[in-house]
Amino acid sequence: MMRPHFVVFLAVAICGFCGGSLVEPPGVTQAPPPPPPLPANQVRQRMRNNFRTPASSTFGAAPLRCDYKELMTNLHDRVGILVTLDEDQRNRLEVIDKKLDQLVDSNSARLESMKAQQMDFQQRLDSFEHIQRLSRNTLDELKGETDKVQGPRDVRELKYKRRNRSKMNDLSRTARAVSPNNYEGTQSESNLSVSDRLDALATLLTSTALSVRTVHDEVTKLTQAINRQRRVSHRRGSGQGQGPPAPFYPPPGQASYPPFPRPPTSCLQSYLAVQGILKVQLTPESESFYVACDDDWTVILNRATDETNFERGWLDYKDGFGNLAGDFFIGLNKLHALTSSALHELRIVLEDFSGNVAYAGYSTFAIGSEKELYPLSLLGRFLDELTPSAGDSLSYHAGAKFSTVDSDNDNCIDCNCAQKHKGAGWFNNCGTSNLLGQYFQQNFAQAGETGIFWDTFQGKDYSLKRVRLMIRPIAEDEARK
């Protein structure tokens, strides 16, 4: 910005340059006679400027004056415009610098995520190669022990070939004896045609298939009986005095059996789970996967230790990570498949380091697809009848898209909420809860917004000890309500 005294100096210099003077010239005592007046046409042709026309000639008695006030006003206006433009450019440059910093942070986070995934893949590859080597060594040891017990392999293969030949000869004799096209006693074993041998082999295969089918039917009936018994035990343990379902009896003369039962679709069939782990298949065409069950609830998030890092990238949260028997996140793909297959309700269990447990529940819950950036598209009424209640700290996030440290999808223009909270989640210009933040084993009461917090339960500065998110399908009559 120009200084005022510099502007005054510039105005004075311009006035002096234009031929005028602010000080009366010394030594002039008598004015010369005035010049003759100019014609009117010459006066009109004289150019007008920002300076006043002198009242007399150079040798006149009156001093020349310069109208610098108007010049000062024009210069001041132009300087003000330049200062405004300069401030606008500076603000734009600051915004651009912030965006560049955010882009650099996002790219660095993505690179770190890719490096971590590459290391994880390399570890898995090394584990696979190690298992392959162990399997080869085990097979070699088994082969060596088999050779010691049953003799060399060449001898055993020759023995098996001879045994198979004798069986084929027996089958050929049987087929020839029952064939109507053969003459009795006129053909020998050496004259048996290839087609007859193929017919005998087909007969053997048919009988084998029938035996396999019989065994399969028996296994199916046994499985159904076990499932019925588990249902009965589950109902008795739940206090329901209902008896087992009536067994299936086919109509008279019909030898068919009921089809093999479909795999479970949710933890409502948790009686089929093994140590709390259940393999579900949502549709006959979809791919099956394992889930952790807590009675009828499907656990989608569990945190109780600091062994699993939750400050991860988009790909990890998409596919899921952790151990179903410990800390884990089920994955956005599986969560979308579960909540889109049926209407679900949400239950949240929170616990602080003093042992206080609180609950938060919502009547409905669903998220969108990856194409939509997994938004929290459906979050129903807060269930305030659950006691002790943890309060509602999730409705603020309804409708928000999912964000990670390398994928900023929140509504904050000047920040990245996932990087700010050291985790991930459905941030809506940041938020009132951060269940995927950092786990603090110490200094949990002053952890700040980077910890695991629920604003209406212990506030934003307190990092919780245990968190569990669970979903459960809603029955049709409850959904109508």
Disulfide bonds with the S-S distance in Angstrom:
Cys15-Cys66 2.15
Cys267-Cys293 1.91
Cys412-Cys415 1.85
Cys417-Cys430 2.39
